[in-house]
Amino acid sequence: MLRHVIAPSRRFTKASHDVVRHPRLSSDAKILLLYVQGLPEDTPCRPLSELARKLGIKGRAYQKAKEQLVAHGYVHEWRTQGGRGRWITEQLIANTPLTDEQAEHLRGAPATTSPPSTQIPTVGEPAPRTVGDCKPVEDHSDKTTPHPPSEVRPATDPEPEPTPRPADSHQLACAERVLLSLRHTRRELHLGVREARALAVEAVKWLERGLSESDLRQALLAERPEGGVRSAFGFLRYRLIQKLPADPSPPPLPQLPSPAALVVCSSPGEEHVFRPLGEETECAPCRQATACATFYGAPAPEPDRLPWRERFAKIGATQSSPGGQSRTSAPELKAAR
């Protein structure tokens, strides 16, 4: 390999080999970091996204480059809410990786010249100022960005584990399976595993109200919007909440009347109590005996304890007329009944 290098005498940026040869930084991330490092001293603070647009790094390419710089400690962000409720984003760009504690220290310290020290890593000889030690402000109050601001997370942090399911997760698993199967019928309703797991909490409410998995699937696939589905997660979440069927609560039990209190029977004889149906003062057997004594002049006979078939045979044999018709008194008929 032939190499011909002429070092520039002015207008150059002194870059560290740790940045230029970093194996996990893309070319966009390296160029963006070197561009910020080479800004003049009197350059006003600007958001990192605005500086990236000047280099032609936009959209997803910028987001990816920024995520790499944040993950490896070259970019740090803090979001705070001002006195009037407006959110402010502070950014710190360094030409050497900084931990969260070191970035917090630089954030609170004034931007003055500091010699090399063993606490804060430095590259090369002392410079008039720390490259990228500025705090540009991004105002998100009057615009909507396609991607949320990146969270500061060390590169060694593992992926957050999903929330463990409860022990009785059969219905959650059924609801998640229904949500994941929607993409086979309609491609625009494609959900990831985490999205389906988050929506399964709302879908379980449908299954708890008596709907089957087939009914839930048909309800989510019915009435396709005219303009199509822009966000499968948002569309399904809205439909699960707004179209939730009514809870089939059981009908109220009829209010049975409370039984009347026991009263003492007013008829002569041994004292006993009964439960009246109205305003009567005597029990049913005493009223029957009183009626028989008034009508026939004698008390009603004691009822026979024989079975009804034998009782009727006995009455028919003892009180039958010559013409074949039995004559039975009213008390005896009542006793037979």
VOZA-14806 format. One record per residue (C-alpha): residue number from 1; residue in one letter; x, y, z. Coordinates in steps of 0.001 Angstrom, whole numbers. Layout:
+------+------+---------+---------+---------+
! nuke ! volo !      c1 !      c2 !      c3 !
+------+------+---------+---------+---------+
!  NUM !    A !       X !       Y !       Z !
...
+------+------+---------+---------+---------+
//
This chain:
+------+------+---------+---------+---------+
! nuke ! volo !      c1 !      c2 !      c3 !
+------+------+---------+---------+---------+
!    1 !    M !       0 !       0 !       0 !
!    2 !    L !    1341 !    3391 !   -1003 !
!    3 !    R !     565 !    6350 !    1184 !
!    4 !    H !    1096 !   10074 !     550 !
!    5 !    V !      80 !   12382 !    3411 !
!    6 !    I !     514 !   16163 !    3642 !
!    7 !    A !    -392 !   17545 !    7042 !
!    8 !    P !   -2483 !   20751 !    6775 !
!    9 !    S !    -971 !   23871 !    8298 !
!   10 !    R !   -4295 !   25356 !    9371 !
!   11 !    R !   -8020 !   24598 !    9538 !
!   12 !    F !   -7620 !   21014 !   10744 !
!   13 !    T !   -9158 !   18911 !   13519 !
!   14 !    K !   -7036 !   16838 !   15862 !
!   15 !    A !   -8869 !   13534 !   16275 !
!   16 !    S !   -8159 !   10626 !   18559 !
!   17 !    H !   -7431 !    7185 !   17169 !
!   18 !    D !   -9961 !    5840 !   19678 !
!   19 !    V !  -12675 !    7661 !   17725 !
!   20 !    V !  -11379 !    7129 !   14197 !
!   21 !    R !  -10720 !    3427 !   14695 !
!   22 !    H !  -13686 !    2696 !   16957 !
!   23 !    P !  -15091 !    -694 !   15825 !
!   24 !    R !  -18671 !     -31 !   16975 !
!   25 !    L !  -19204 !    3477 !   15649 !
!   26 !    S !  -20566 !    3923 !   12144 !
!   27 !    S !  -19079 !    6378 !    9680 !
!   28 !    D !  -21967 !    8794 !   10277 !
!   29 !    A !  -21351 !    8749 !   14026 !
!   30 !    K !  -17606 !    9355 !   13578 !
!   31 !    I !  -18099 !   12185 !   11065 !
!   32 !    L !  -20702 !   13841 !   13277 !
!   33 !    L !  -18438 !   13636 !   16333 !
!   34 !    L !  -15409 !   14994 !   14423 !
!   35 !    Y !  -17543 !   17789 !   12957 !
!   36 !    V !  -18644 !   18936 !   16419 !
!   37 !    Q !  -15090 !   18621 !   17704 !
!   38 !    G !  -13787 !   20921 !   14962 !
!   39 !    L !  -16285 !   23755 !   15493 !
!   40 !    P !  -14711 !   27167 !   16165 !
!   41 !    E !  -14609 !   28567 !   19672 !
!   42 !    D !  -17194 !   31270 !   19037 !
!   43 !    T !  -19742 !   28964 !   17372 !
!   44 !    P !  -23177 !   29372 !   19028 !
!   45 !    C !  -24712 !   26285 !   20585 !
!   46 !    R !  -26959 !   24345 !   18251 !
!   47 !    P !  -28861 !   21060 !   18676 !
!   48 !    L !  -27032 !   17968 !   17498 !
!   49 !    S !  -29815 !   17235 !   15002 !
!   50 !    E !  -29311 !   20629 !   13332 !
!   51 !    L !  -25571 !   20045 !   13020 !
!   52 !    A !  -26251 !   16605 !   11541 !
!   53 !    R !  -28556 !   18084 !    8904 !
!   54 !    K !  -25712 !   20295 !    7681 !
!   55 !    L !  -23740 !   17106 !    7013 !
!   56 !    G !  -26663 !   15447 !    5224 !
!   57 !    I !  -27304 !   12995 !    8062 !
!   58 !    K !  -31075 !   12906 !    8523 !
!   59 !    G !  -33907 !   10663 !    9618 !
!   60 !    R !  -33057 !    7147 !   10653 !
!   61 !    A !  -29364 !    7566 !    9842 !
!   62 !    Y !  -29122 !   10387 !   12381 !
!   63 !    Q !  -31067 !    8442 !   15003 !
!   64 !    K !  -28789 !    5429 !   14579 !
!   65 !    A !  -25622 !    7524 !   14796 !
!   66 !    K !  -26917 !    9318 !   17882 !
!   67 !    E !  -27852 !    6045 !   19584 !
!   68 !    Q !  -24305 !    4756 !   19038 !
!   69 !    L !  -22746 !    7918 !   20456 !
!   70 !    V !  -25057 !    7792 !   23482 !
!   71 !    A !  -24425 !    4089 !   24071 !
!   72 !    H !  -20627 !    4551 !   24093 !
!   73 !    G !  -20568 !    7677 !   26267 !
!   74 !    Y !  -19814 !   10365 !   23668 !
!   75 !    V !  -23235 !   12054 !   23930 !
!   76 !    H !  -25248 !   12663 !   27103 !
!   77 !    E !  -28743 !   14168 !   27346 !
!   78 !    W !  -30926 !   15550 !   30123 !
!   79 !    R !  -34593 !   16497 !   29774 !
!   80 !    T !  -35994 !   19025 !   32239 !
!   81 !    Q !  -39259 !   20935 !   32454 !
!   82 !    G !  -39090 !   24702 !   32778 !
!   83 !    G !  -41186 !   26995 !   34883 !
!   84 !    R !  -43881 !   27380 !   32212 !
!   85 !    G !  -44133 !   23652 !   31535 !
!   86 !    R !  -41921 !   23635 !   28438 !
!   87 !    W !  -39503 !   20731 !   28087 !
!   88 !    I !  -35819 !   21529 !   27511 !
!   89 !    T !  -33198 !   19045 !   26321 !
!   90 !    E !  -29560 !   19630 !   27302 !
!   91 !    Q !  -26879 !   17852 !   25301 !
!   92 !    L !  -23235 !   17279 !   26162 !
!   93 !    I !  -20889 !   16080 !   23370 !
!   94 !    A !  -17377 !   14931 !   24295 !
!   95 !    N !  -14497 !   13642 !   22192 !
!   96 !    T !  -13781 !   10916 !   24756 !
!   97 !    P !  -16186 !    8509 !   26466 !
!   98 !    L !  -17575 !    9831 !   29743 !
!   99 !    T !  -19501 !    8053 !   32462 !
!  100 !    D !  -22757 !    9446 !   33806 !
!  101 !    E !  -21003 !   10823 !   36897 !
!  102 !    Q !  -18345 !   12583 !   34825 !
!  103 !    A !  -20993 !   14019 !   32507 !
!  104 !    E !  -22986 !   15308 !   35490 !
!  105 !    H !  -19806 !   16903 !   36832 !
!  106 !    L !  -19140 !   18682 !   33521 !
!  107 !    R !  -22783 !   19709 !   33282 !
!  108 !    G !  -22654 !   21526 !   36609 !
!  109 !    A !  -19144 !   22975 !   36160 !
!  110 !    P !  -18537 !   26215 !   34174 !
!  111 !    A !  -17078 !   25832 !   30683 !
!  112 !    T !  -13515 !   26924 !   31452 !
!  113 !    T !  -10119 !   25612 !   30481 !
!  114 !    S !   -9055 !   22674 !   32633 !
!  115 !    P !   -5694 !   20877 !   32472 !
!  116 !    P !   -5518 !   17124 !   31988 !
!  117 !    S !   -6347 !   15127 !   35071 !
!  118 !    T !   -6630 !   11508 !   36063 !
!  119 !    Q !  -10323 !   11807 !   36950 !
!  120 !    I !  -11656 !   12965 !   33579 !
!  121 !    P !  -10069 !   11251 !   30557 !
!  122 !    T !   -8502 !   13621 !   28063 !
!  123 !    V !   -6967 !   13115 !   24651 !
!  124 !    G !   -3755 !   14797 !   23567 !
!  125 !    E !   -2333 !   17974 !   25044 !
!  126 !    P !   -4309 !   20649 !   26881 !
!  127 !    A !   -6571 !   22630 !   24573 !
!  128 !    P !   -8181 !   26071 !   25062 !
!  129 !    R !  -11525 !   24378 !   25778 !
!  130 !    T !  -13067 !   20959 !   26023 !
!  131 !    V !  -14372 !   20052 !   22606 !
!  132 !    G !  -18124 !   19797 !   22502 !
!  133 !    D !  -18618 !   21144 !   26041 !
!  134 !    C !  -21749 !   23063 !   25164 !
!  135 !    K !  -25393 !   22659 !   26083 !
!  136 !    P !  -27606 !   23209 !   23049 !
!  137 !    V !  -31308 !   23412 !   23676 !
!  138 !    E !  -33922 !   21556 !   21644 !
!  139 !    D !  -37419 !   22952 !   22003 !
!  140 !    H !  -39992 !   20215 !   21339 !
!  141 !    S !  -43058 !   22268 !   22288 !
!  142 !    D !  -44056 !   23332 !   18778 !
!  143 !    K !  -43067 !   20312 !   16702 !
!  144 !    T !  -43470 !   16574 !   16691 !
!  145 !    T !  -40364 !   14507 !   16094 !
!  146 !    P !  -40663 !   11073 !   14441 !
!  147 !    H !  -38551 !    9468 !   17177 !
!  148 !    P !  -38473 !   10157 !   20934 !
!  149 !    P !  -35233 !   11404 !   22505 !
!  150 !    S !  -32767 !    8661 !   23290 !
!  151 !    E !  -32339 !    7560 !   26860 !
!  152 !    V !  -28881 !    7541 !   28385 !
!  153 !    R !  -28023 !    3891 !   28876 !
!  154 !    P !  -24552 !    2371 !   29351 !
!  155 !    A !  -23399 !      27 !   26619 !
!  156 !    T !  -23000 !   -2854 !   29094 !
!  157 !    D !  -26612 !   -2721 !   30311 !
!  158 !    P !  -28546 !   -5870 !   29334 !
!  159 !    E !  -31865 !   -5686 !   27575 !
!  160 !    P !  -34719 !   -5165 !   30033 !
!  161 !    E !  -36473 !   -8415 !   30765 !
!  162 !    P !  -40197 !   -8570 !   29984 !
!  163 !    T !  -42582 !   -8362 !   32879 !
!  164 !    P !  -43245 !  -11856 !   34205 !
!  165 !    R !  -46742 !  -13130 !   33681 !
!  166 !    P !  -48967 !  -14097 !   36589 !
!  167 !    A !  -49439 !  -17727 !   37530 !
!  168 !    D !  -52914 !  -17965 !   35931 !
!  169 !    S !  -51823 !  -16683 !   32518 !
!  170 !    H !  -53871 !  -19000 !   30308 !
!  171 !    Q !  -56182 !  -16214 !   29108 !
!  172 !    L !  -53209 !  -13876 !   28597 !
!  173 !    A !  -51551 !  -16464 !   26390 !
!  174 !    C !  -54778 !  -16950 !   24397 !
!  175 !    A !  -55211 !  -13196 !   23904 !
!  176 !    E !  -51574 !  -12785 !   22838 !
!  177 !    R !  -51943 !  -15641 !   20345 !
!  178 !    V !  -55023 !  -14000 !   18819 !
!  179 !    L !  -53234 !  -10662 !   18448 !
!  180 !    L !  -50192 !  -12225 !   16798 !
!  181 !    S !  -52392 !  -14187 !   14377 !
!  182 !    L !  -54013 !  -11046 !   12939 !
!  183 !    R !  -51066 !  -10467 !   10578 !
!  184 !    H !  -51895 !  -13686 !    8694 !
!  185 !    T !  -55251 !  -12189 !    7662 !
!  186 !    R !  -54239 !   -8551 !    7297 !
!  187 !    R !  -50565 !   -7653 !    6896 !
!  188 !    E !  -51049 !   -4100 !    8152 !
!  189 !    L !  -51941 !   -5476 !   11620 !
!  190 !    H !  -48457 !   -6920 !   12171 !
!  191 !    L !  -47479 !   -6744 !   15858 !
!  192 !    G !  -44255 !   -7492 !   17646 !
!  193 !    V !  -44076 !   -9819 !   20630 !
!  194 !    R !  -43759 !   -6973 !   23138 !
!  195 !    E !  -46617 !   -5042 !   21515 !
!  196 !    A !  -48892 !   -8080 !   21579 !
!  197 !    R !  -47987 !   -8747 !   25203 !
!  198 !    A !  -48881 !   -5178 !   26140 !
!  199 !    L !  -52228 !   -5333 !   24299 !
!  200 !    A !  -53069 !   -8747 !   25754 !
!  201 !    V !  -54010 !   -7057 !   29028 !
!  202 !    E !  -56861 !   -5240 !   27259 !
!  203 !    A !  -57803 !   -8265 !   25146 !
!  204 !    V !  -58208 !  -10453 !   28236 !
!  205 !    K !  -61147 !   -8266 !   29307 !
!  206 !    W !  -63020 !   -9474 !   26195 !
!  207 !    L !  -62395 !  -13124 !   27046 !
!  208 !    E !  -63450 !  -12573 !   30648 !
!  209 !    R !  -66833 !  -11323 !   29426 !
!  210 !    G !  -67702 !  -14567 !   27695 !
!  211 !    L !  -66338 !  -13995 !   24168 !
!  212 !    S !  -64391 !  -16743 !   22440 !
!  213 !    E !  -61065 !  -16327 !   20656 !
!  214 !    S !  -62873 !  -16434 !   17290 !
!  215 !    D !  -65245 !  -13648 !   18373 !
!  216 !    L !  -62316 !  -11516 !   19508 !
!  217 !    R !  -60489 !  -12033 !   16198 !
!  218 !    Q !  -63574 !  -11139 !   14141 !
!  219 !    A !  -64183 !   -7992 !   16205 !
!  220 !    L !  -60607 !   -6783 !   15626 !
!  221 !    L !  -60682 !   -7520 !   11878 !
!  222 !    A !  -64140 !   -6043 !   11178 !
!  223 !    E !  -64798 !   -2529 !    9814 !
!  224 !    R !  -61512 !   -1757 !    8142 !
!  225 !    P !  -60869 !    2024 !    8116 !
!  226 !    E !  -61004 !    3766 !    4754 !
!  227 !    G !  -57535 !    5304 !    4951 !
!  228 !    G !  -55920 !    2072 !    6122 !
!  229 !    V !  -54081 !    1429 !    9372 !
!  230 !    R !  -51055 !    3615 !   10061 !
!  231 !    S !  -50141 !    2103 !   13424 !
!  232 !    A !  -51228 !   -1446 !   14187 !
!  233 !    F !  -50591 !   -1005 !   17919 !
!  234 !    G !  -52567 !    2244 !   18163 !
!  235 !    F !  -55440 !     964 !   16025 !
!  236 !    L !  -55863 !   -2282 !   17969 !
!  237 !    R !  -55501 !    -580 !   21340 !
!  238 !    Y !  -58216 !    1938 !   20431 !
!  239 !    R !  -60549 !    -800 !   19195 !
!  240 !    L !  -59973 !   -2999 !   22257 !
!  241 !    I !  -60853 !    -140 !   24600 !
!  242 !    Q !  -63670 !    1543 !   22668 !
!  243 !    K !  -65437 !   -1623 !   21425 !
!  244 !    L !  -65316 !   -3478 !   24740 !
!  245 !    P !  -68696 !   -5273 !   25133 !
!  246 !    A !  -70865 !   -4767 !   28170 !
!  247 !    D !  -70320 !   -6956 !   31174 !
!  248 !    P !  -73009 !   -9693 !   31178 !
!  249 !    S !  -73795 !   -9385 !   34870 !
!  250 !    P !  -76284 !  -11956 !   36231 !
!  251 !    P !  -79887 !  -10739 !   36713 !
!  252 !    P !  -80725 !   -9647 !   40216 !
!  253 !    L !  -82322 !  -12267 !   42418 !
!  254 !    P !  -86010 !  -11714 !   43180 !
!  255 !    Q !  -86701 !  -10236 !   46563 !
!  256 !    L !  -88648 !  -12880 !   48445 !
!  257 !    P !  -91010 !  -11577 !   51108 !
!  258 !    S !  -89818 !  -12144 !   54614 !
!  259 !    P !  -91838 !  -14744 !   56534 !
!  260 !    A !  -94301 !  -13534 !   59096 !
!  261 !    A !  -93529 !  -13842 !   62751 !
!  262 !    L !  -94949 !  -16686 !   64808 !
!  263 !    V !  -98091 !  -15874 !   66840 !
!  264 !    V !  -99966 !  -17796 !   69532 !
!  265 !    C ! -103171 !  -19487 !   68361 !
!  266 !    S ! -106217 !  -17989 !   70128 !
!  267 !    S ! -108318 !  -21194 !   70064 !
!  268 !    P ! -108982 !  -23037 !   73362 !
!  269 !    G ! -106867 !  -26005 !   74207 !
!  270 !    E ! -103154 !  -26590 !   74466 !
!  271 !    E ! -101160 !  -23447 !   73661 !
!  272 !    H !  -99317 !  -23565 !   70345 !
!  273 !    V !  -97989 !  -21145 !   67780 !
!  274 !    F !  -98359 !  -20827 !   64000 !
!  275 !    R !  -97191 !  -18542 !   61170 !
!  276 !    P ! -100159 !  -16545 !   59795 !
!  277 !    L ! -100577 !  -15763 !   56104 !
!  278 !    G ! -102750 !  -12716 !   56720 !
!  279 !    E ! -104450 !  -11337 !   59811 !
!  280 !    E ! -105902 !  -14624 !   61108 !
!  281 !    T ! -105619 !  -15369 !   64814 !
!  282 !    E ! -106173 !  -19148 !   64665 !
!  283 !    C ! -104161 !  -21810 !   62919 !
!  284 !    A ! -105621 !  -23763 !   60003 !
!  285 !    P ! -106510 !  -26971 !   61973 !
!  286 !    C ! -108252 !  -24930 !   64688 !
!  287 !    R ! -110204 !  -22935 !   62119 !
!  288 !    Q ! -111277 !  -26178 !   60433 !
!  289 !    A ! -112412 !  -27681 !   63770 !
!  290 !    T ! -114334 !  -24512 !   64623 !
!  291 !    A ! -116059 !  -24502 !   61237 !
!  292 !    C ! -117063 !  -28163 !   61560 !
!  293 !    A ! -118413 !  -27631 !   65093 !
!  294 !    T ! -120444 !  -24639 !   63920 !
!  295 !    F ! -121830 !  -26369 !   60806 !
!  296 !    Y ! -122369 !  -29942 !   62047 !
!  297 !    G ! -122698 !  -29347 !   65776 !
!  298 !    A ! -119812 !  -31682 !   66501 !
!  299 !    P ! -116083 !  -31396 !   66216 !
!  300 !    A ! -114370 !  -32868 !   63202 !
!  301 !    P ! -113092 !  -36415 !   63650 !
!  302 !    E ! -109396 !  -37026 !   63949 !
!  303 !    P ! -107849 !  -37759 !   60553 !
!  304 !    D ! -106994 !  -41355 !   59851 !
!  305 !    R ! -103325 !  -42089 !   59415 !
!  306 !    L ! -103910 !  -44876 !   56890 !
!  307 !    P ! -102633 !  -44453 !   53318 !
!  308 !    W ! -105111 !  -42773 !   51017 !
!  309 !    R ! -105858 !  -45911 !   48988 !
!  310 !    E ! -106759 !  -47920 !   52080 !
!  311 !    R ! -108622 !  -44958 !   53507 !
!  312 !    F ! -110859 !  -44607 !   50468 !
!  313 !    A ! -111450 !  -48385 !   50336 !
!  314 !    K ! -112518 !  -48358 !   53978 !
!  315 !    I ! -114896 !  -45438 !   53479 !
!  316 !    G ! -116407 !  -47046 !   50371 !
!  317 !    A ! -116956 !  -50390 !   52112 !
!  318 !    T ! -118599 !  -49038 !   55299 !
!  319 !    Q ! -120794 !  -46245 !   53874 !
!  320 !    S ! -122000 !  -47487 !   50501 !
!  321 !    S ! -125686 !  -47047 !   49498 !
!  322 !    P ! -127923 !  -49795 !   47947 !
!  323 !    G ! -127724 !  -48027 !   44550 !
!  324 !    G ! -123933 !  -48235 !   44530 !
!  325 !    Q ! -123334 !  -44585 !   45481 !
!  326 !    S ! -121367 !  -43843 !   48608 !
!  327 !    R ! -122555 !  -41220 !   51015 !
!  328 !    T ! -119744 !  -39647 !   52892 !
!  329 !    S ! -120054 !  -36727 !   55233 !
!  330 !    A ! -118067 !  -33597 !   54691 !
!  331 !    P ! -115809 !  -34133 !   57716 !
!  332 !    E ! -114955 !  -37641 !   56513 !
!  333 !    L ! -114170 !  -36403 !   53002 !
!  334 !    K ! -111931 !  -33721 !   54430 !
!  335 !    A ! -110261 !  -36281 !   56634 !
!  336 !    A ! -109754 !  -38557 !   53616 !
!  337 !    R ! -108164 !  -35752 !   51678 !
+------+------+---------+---------+---------+
//
